[in-house]
Amino acid sequence: RFRILLLGRSGVGKSELINRIFNIKQAVFSDHRAGNADIEKEFTSNQKTRFVLHDSRGYEYGDKDHSAVVKRFVQDRTGTS
């Protein structure tokens, strides 16, 4: 499977990009506040089942908790520690 993780600051349109790419309304976003995207949730397309997108919550400078979540996500999928 071809997997992409979307990272970026809050409010830059990560979730909206997923919705537009797949023509869905599943990735929840807000124009007024940071979202709570679940990095583990997979977004797939019925036309291209091998293509998988993951959304992440807003990535802000110095947010060590979120950095640890992203690092664990990548390590779990690459077999590194």
PyMOL commands that set and color helices and strands:
alter all, ss='L'
color gray80, all
select helices_A, chain A and resi 14-22+64-78
alter helices_A, ss='H'
color red, helices_A
select strands_A, chain A and resi 2-6+43-44+51-55
alter strands_A, ss='S'
color yellow, strands_A
deselect
rebuild
show_as cartoon
